[in-house]
Amino acid sequence: MWRRRIARGIFIAGVASLISPSGISRRCFSSSTRIFAAVWGNGDYGRLGLGSLESKWKPTACPFFDKDDSPVAISCGGAHTLFLTECGRVYSTGLNNFGQLGTISAKTHILVPSLILGLPDKIVMVSAGYHHSAAVTEDGSLFTWGNNSCGQLGLGKRAQSIVSTPTKVDSLDGIYIKMIALGSEHSIAVTNEGSVMSWGSGGAGRLGHGHQSSILGFSFSSSEYTPRLIKNLEGIKVKKVSAGMLHSACVDERGSVFIFGEKEVGKLGFSEGKKVSKPHAIEELPSSQEVACGGYHTCVVTDEGKLYTWGSNENGCLGLGCTNVIQIPHMVESSFLKAPVSEVSCGWKHTATVSNGSICTWGWGGANGTFFEEGHSSGGQLGHGNDFDYSQPMLLNIGNNVRALHVSCGFNHSGGIFEYTEN
């Protein structure tokens, strides 16, 4: 099993030793405060954007961005990553087998963040799904690209199964999109009026339209090829959405959490095997602000900054100190989560939070069920310097004078946006 000794703090890619005690090179950051992106975990296909296929078991700063246009958001997908900069530009890196990078390059993968040229206007939000990508412009227009085998790009039935350049979703003309979330093969969006639309694969009820995959033993497609309003949420003003592997969730302006998708008992917060192909409220939760869907688990941040989790608990991804399936929401208690949680993100089987400028991660570290190649390892998505699983929140060491602003979990890699301040 491949191992590498990791020192403390955040690394600059390509530098073998830590440059400064704070973990950030002053040579790279000339101003007193600097925003930067750092990534860690599986490095195959260049998904970390560090110029190589090497995995990183601790956060490593990405050095390829202009200091005058710093990254302000990051979205980690299946095996690719999107970066959004202060000026509204979008960069992509990693696997490109379905055109999910949105570049004109015919390469199967790219090792460093590359500017996506096909996006007009200023971009204000990006989302990376398993094999597809999306961006929202300043005026609320939606652009999608990548794998379209199930209609997850929302471009209609006549669209190609692979769309390698950003394409405007014309059916949304006149509708202002406020938020977009991409799952494995589906997409879900919120308008500025709080309406929710979904499209792509409807298997397991993840679109919320009441789809059935078969009737009387006859199977049929449940895909939606253009954005469709979720009727059961009409009259409810939604403010946040999330899309997972086989389920979706949203939070309305009153703090209620609705969930729909994977019907297996114990994975969606229902103690009984209810049909959840339409949105259902989770009654056991206090008023909530944030929601995140993982492979088969769900996390919610309440108005008071408390974290609740439930669902499949493989590798301890719920952070409850065990690996048992949890059928209803449980509050995560940890000495590292004393301050209110401001953000939560879920990967396939790992989870990360931002709390008072710090990041905690837990769940699948990569040791089990992954592949190993000579000189490379698929572990490290928790960022603790090893590939161990952790069933409770563990504080990520990001060095001195560094504050976490944002975190994103992909399939088996992670990334964040950080602020470095000189003494």
N, C-alpha and C positions, 0 to 999 in steps of 0.2 A: 504494500500500500504506500502510495507516494505521500511524503510529508515535506513540509518546509518550515523552518523556524521563522517566526514573525516577531518583529520588535513592536514596541508600543507606539500608539499614535496613528495618524493618517499618513500614508505614503504618497510620494509623487511617483507616478508611473515611470519605470525605467531607471530609477535610482535605487541602488542596492542597500543603502543605509538611510536612517532617519536624518534629515537635514537640519532640523532645529528641534529643541525640546518640545515646542508646541505641536510638532508634527506637520507644520506647514512651512514651506520654504519662503523666506523673505525675498529671495531672489525672484520668485514668481509673483509675489504680491507686493507691489510697490506702494499702494495706498494703505492707510491705517485700517480700513475695513474692506474685506473682499468676500464676495459670494462665489462659491465653487461647488462642483458636483463631485461626489465620490461614489465608487461602486465596489461591490465585492460579491464573491460566489463563483459559480461556474463560468469559466471563460471561453468555452468552446464556441466556435463560429464568430468570435470577436464581439460577443454580446456586451462585454464590459467596456468596449471602446477604448482600450488601453494600448492598442497597437500590436497585440499578440493573442494567442490562444490560451495563455496561462490563466489559471484560476487564481483568485485572490481570497485568502481566508480572513483578511481584515480590510477595513475600508481603505481604498486607494484613490487619491485625487486624480481626476481626469485632466490632463494638462493641455488639451487641444483647443480650448476656447479662448477667444480674444478677451483681454481684461476689460475692454470697453463694451463688451456685450456678453455678460456673464450668464450662465444657465440659471434659471429661476424655478424650473420644474423638471421633473424626470418621471417617466413612465416605463416600467419594466414589464415586458411581455413574455411570450413563450421562450424565445431564444433571440429576441431583439430588444433594443432600448431606444426610446425617443427622448430627446432633450429639447426643452423650450427655453429660448434666451430672452433677456430683458427687452430686446428690440422686436420680439415677436417672430424670430426665425426658428425653424425646426431642423434639428440634426438627428440622424439615425445611424445605428450601428448594429452589427450582428448578422443573423441568418436572413437570407433574402430569397429563399426558394419559392416563395409565393409573391414576390414583389412587395413584401411588407415594409421594406425600407423606403420605398417611394422615390428612389433615385433612378437616373437613366442608366446606371451601370447594369450590365448583364451578369455581374459576378454573383456567385451563389452566397457569398458572405463578404462583409466588409469589417475591417479590424479597427477603424477609427471613426469617430462621429463625422458624417458627411452631410452637408447642407442639402435639404430638399428644395429644389428649385421650382417645383410645380405648384407651390402654394402662394396665392395672391394675398394681399392685405396683411394686416398684422394678426398673428395667431395668439389666442389668449388661453387655449387649453389643448392638451394632447392626451391621447389614451392609446395604449398598446394592448391588443388582445393576444391570443395565442399565435395566430398567423395573420392578423390584420391590424390596421392602424387607422386612427382618425384624428382630425384637428378641427377646432372651432375658431372662426375668425372673429375679429373685433365687432363685426356687424351681425354676428349670430349665424353665419352660414356654416354648414358642415361639409367637410371633405373627408373621403375615405379611400383606402387603397389596401391591396394585399389579397389574401385568399377570399374568394367570393363563392365557394362551392355550395353554400347553403343560403346565399342571399344576404350574408352578414354585412355587406357594404351598403345595402339599401338602394342599389342602383337600378332595380327592376329585373324582370326575368330575362330580358334580352342581353344583359350585361355579360361580359366574359367571366369565366370562372376564376381567372387571375387578372387583377388590374394593378399594374406596377407603377402607375403614376397617380398622384392625388386627383380625385374626381369629385366635383360638387354633386351633392345629393339634390338633384333638381326638384324632386317631389316635395321638398321642404321649403321651396321658395315662398317668401312671405311669412315664414315661421322663424322666430328667433330662438335658436338653440342656446341654452345657458350651460348645460352640462352634458357630457357624453361618457359612457362607460362601456368597455368592450370585454366580453367573456371569451370562452373558448371558440364558439361558433355563432355567437349572437351579439347584438348591440342594443343598448337602451339609452334613451336621451330624455332630458327635461327641457321644456320650453320656458321662456321668461314668464309665462302665465301659470307655471306649475303643472302643466299637463305632462304625461309620460307617454312616450312612444317606444316601441320595440320592434325588432326585426331580426331575421336570420333563422337559425335552426330553432324549431319550437319543441324539440324533443324534451321530455320530462316536464313540460309545462313552463319552461324557463322564460317564455315571452309574456306570460300572464294573460293570454287570450282564451284560456279554456281549451287549448288544443288537446286532442287525443291522437295517439299515434296509430291506433287501430280500432276498428269497430267490427264486432262479430267475427274476429279473427283475421280480418282483412287489413293489411297495413297500407298506409298512405303518407304522403309527405305533409309535414306540419310546418314547413318553412314559410316565412314571410319575406318577400323580395323587396318590399318597400316599407318605410316606416308606417306603423299602424298604431293608432291610439289605443291605449289600454282602457277599455270601457269601464271596468270595475273601479278605476281610480278617478273617474269623472266626478267633478265637484270637490275633489280633494287636492289641495295645493301642495305639490311635492317640491322639496328643496334639494334633496340628495338622492342619488341612485348608485347602485353597484351591481356588477355582473361577475359571476363566478364560473365554475366549470359547467354545472348543470342547474344553477339556480340564480335568482336575482333578488334584490331587495331595494327598498326605498324608505326615506324618512319624510314625513309631511311637515308643514309649518307648525303644527301643534305638538310635534315630537313623537308622533306614533310611527312605529316601524311595521312595514308590510313586507311580506316575503312570498315568493312563488317559485316553483321548480321541482327539483328532485323530491320524489314522494316517499322515499324510504323512511321508515319510522326513526325518529331520533336525530335527524340531520337538519331539520328546518325549524325546530322549536315547537313541535307539536308532540304531545305525549301519546297521541293516538294517530293511527295511519290515515290521516285525512287526505283527501284529494286537494292538491295545492297548485293546480294549473291556472288558478286565478288568485290575485293578491289576497292574503289573509293577514290580519293584524296579529302581532305578537303581544299578548296582553300582559305578560309577566315582566315587562320592561318599564322603568321610569321614563319620563320625557327625555328624548334622545336628540343628538345633533348629527352624529356621523354613523355610517354603516359601511362595512367592507365584507365582501364575499370571497372565500378562498376556493380550494378544490371542492371540499365538502364540509366546510365550516364557515361560521358567520361571526362577526364581531361588531359590537355597537358601543359608541361613546355617548354617555348621557350628558344632559345639560350641566351636571356638576362635575363632569370630567371623569366619571367612573367608567371602567371597561367591563362589558359583559360579553361572554363567549358561549357558544354551544355548537353541537354537531359532531361530526366525525373527529376523533381526537388522536389519530395516528401520529406517532412521534411526539406527542405532547403539544400539538399546535394550539390548543386552547389555553395553555398557560396556567392550568389549575393544579399542577403537581401530580397528574396521573395521565393515563392513556385510555381511560374508559370513555365510551360514547356518552355524551351529555345531551339529554333530550330537551331540556328547557334552559333558558339563559342563566348562567352563573356569573357572579361578579369575580373578577380576577383581583386577588389581594397579593401585594408584593411590596417589600421595602423599597423597591426601585420605582414604584408607581405611587408614591405618596403625593406628589404634585398632580394636578389635574391633567388628564390625557387630552391632547389637542388634536391628534390624528392617529388613525390606525390603518394598516394596510395588510392584506392577506396574500400570500403566495399559494402554491399548490398545497403544501403542508407546513408552511411556516408563517409567522406573524411578526409584525413590527409596530411599535408605537413611538410617537413623539410626545414627550412630557417635559415641560420646563427647559427646553433646549437640549434634552438628552434623548437618546434612542435606546429602547430595549427590544430585544429579539428573542424568539424561542420557537421550538418545534423541530422540524426536520433539518438536521445539520448536513446531511448528504452521505452519512456512513452506510446506510442500508438501501438496497434497491437501486443503486447507481452504478455507472460503469467507470472503470479506471483505465487510462491509457498511459503508456510510458511518458513520464515527464509532465503529465497533466492529471488533474483530479476534478471531479464534478462537485465536490463539496465546498463548504465555506459560506453558504448564503446567510448564515447567522452572524458572521463577522467576528467571531470570538477566537480566531486563530486555530481552529480545529474543525473536524467534521462530526462532532458529537451532537446528539439530540439533547435538547433541554426542554423539560416539561414545565418550567417556570420562567418568568421574565428574567433576562440577564442583561445587565447594563453594557452597552457597547462602548468600548474605549475609543474616543475620538480625539484625545489629546487636550492640551491646555488651550485656552483662548478660542475655542471652537464651539459654536452653538448650532445645533440641528434645527433646521427650518421645515423640512419636508422629508418624507420617506416613501419608497415604493418597493413592493415585493413582486418579483416575477415568478416564473415556474421554479427555477432553482438559482436565481441570482437576485440581488437587491441593490438599491441605489438611494442616494439622498442628496439634498441640497443643504449646504452648510455655510455659516458665516464665520469668518476668521477675523479677529480684531487684535492688532498689535498692542502690546503694553505701552 
